[in-house]
Amino acid sequence: MHLLQLYYDNAYVNGSGELCLKDGADELPKFTLLPDGKAGLELLRLIAVACGGSKLFPHLPFALRQLCGDSPLPLQAEIMLELHPPYETPPNVPPLWRSGFRIDRNGTLMDLRKDQHYLLPSDDRPHRMKTGMATSALFFLAYGPEYSRHDGTDDFEFTDPLFRITRFHSLFSDQARLTDPV
């Protein structure tokens, strides 16, 4: 899975804009530098919420309302992903997916319905991200600017039904622990 584009409206730090990761015609750059500080962290958080799915984020110790700007309108973000058949999508399914979310003034996270997309210019059919509690072919991983590691306390039996949160928890909490060192 590759993120191609992120569009956002009414974000707290970045306001409204886009992050396009395509480099020319169908090319992805090897590296993409994001702005330093709060602006770059906010972009990573928007990407994490869009890719992580709405089932997990209410369980994070983070008030999603903090991502919303000062406007009375909700924060909205939309992403374009490219999936790679046959591992992430069947060969007969279009590889471009668009998805998105909205966070209202109360901090409630909602997946976008088809008729609610307005930021991402595309005719592709929107998809709801399926990276909640169940297993998923879409693997998502992100680390925040500060982290601490487990020291023999990690759970490799996956007994926690919310184990997917650990893949991006440190983007939202400085107290998040990463996996035990090898």
N, C-alpha and C positions, 0 to 999 in steps of 0.2 A: 504494500500500500504506500502510495506517495501522495503527499499533500501538494496540490498544484496552486490553489488560490484560497485566500481568506478575505472575505469582505465583512466589515463590521460597521455598525451605526450606533452612536451614543455610548461609546466606551468611556470610562472615567478618565484615563490618561490620554489615550490616542484619539478620542473623539470619533470621527468617521473616516473610513479609508479602506485601503486594500493592501494585501501582501500577495504579490504574484511571485511564485517560485519557479515559473517556467523561464528558461533561458533560450529564447528563439523558438523555432518551430519544433515542438515536441521534445525539447531538450530540458533536462533538469541540471542545474549547476551542481558541482561537487560540494560546494559550501555556500551557505547564505548567512550573511552577517545581519543580525537584528540590532536595533538601537540598544545602546547600553542603558542600564538602570531600569527605572520603573516602566518605561515605554516597551522595552523588549520583554520584560517579565509579563506584562499584561498581554502582549501578543501570544506568548507561549501559553498563558492561561486560557485565552480565548480558543486557541487551537486544541488544548487539552479538553475543554468542555465540549467543543464540537465533535471531537473524535472519541471521547470517552463515553458518550451516551448519557442520557438523563437519569438513568436508574441509579448510578453510583454517586453522583455529586451531592445529593442531599445528605449522604452519610459522611461527607468530609467535614472536619472542624474548620469550616471557612464560610463566611457569610457571602454568598454569591452577589448580594446587593452591592458589595464593594467594587464590583466590576462595572457597575452602571454609572453613566454620566449624570449630569445635573438636570437634564431635560425631563419633563414629565413622561416622555415616551419611553418604552422599554428598550433595553439593549438588545440588539439583534445581530447575530453573526451567521454567516453562511460559508460553507467550504466546498471545494471541488477536490475530489480524490480520484486517483487512478488506481484501480485494482488490477492484479496480475493473474490471468487465468493460467492454469486450471486450479491454482492453489487458493486464491482468495475469492474467486467467483467462477461459476461454470463458463466454459468457452462460448456458449450461446448467449450470455448476458453481456450487455454493453459494459466496458470496463470503467467508464466515467460515472462517478456517483456524485450527487450533490446532496448536502444535508445541512441542517442548521438548527439554531435554537434561539429562544427569546427568554430574557430574564426581566420580569416585571418589577415595579417599584418596591414590591414586598420581598424581592429576592427569590421568587418562585421560578424555577427552571422548567421550560416547556419545549418539547421538540416541535419544529415547524411542520405545519400541514402543507400540502402542495400549494394551496392558494395563498399562503403567507410568505412565500419567497419573493423578494423584490430586489435584493442586492446583487445577486450573482447572475450575470447575463448568460442564460443557457436555456436550451430546450430540453435538456436531459431530465428524466424523471427523478424527482427527489426520493431519497431513501432515508429511513429512520436508522440511526446507528444501532447496531445490535451487539454492543460490547458491554452489556450489563452483567447480570449474575451468571448467565450460562457461558459455556465455552464458545469461543469465537475464532474464526479464521483471521480476523483483523487484530494484529498485535500492535499495541500502542505502548510506548515507553518514553518517559520524560523525567529529567532531574532538574530540581530548582537550584538557585544560587547557593544555598546553605544546606548542608546535610550532615547527618550523623549515621554511623553504621551500627548494625546489630552486632552483638558480641555473644554468639551462642544462643540468641533468643529468637531467631528467625523460624518460621513455620514452613517447612518444605513438604508437609503432608497436605497442605491446602485445606485445612479444616475451617478456615474463616471463609464464609460465603462471599465476603467483600474483598477477597484477596487481590482483585484487579486494581483496587485503589492504590495499592503499594507501588504500582507502575508509574504513577504521576503525583503521588501524595506530597512529595517534597516541593513541588511547584506552589503549593498552597499552604504549607506548614513547615516552619523551621525545625519543629520537633519530629518530623517524619524520619523514620529509620529506613536506611537502605539495606540491602541484603548482606549477609555475613561475608566477609572477605574470603577469598579462596586461598 
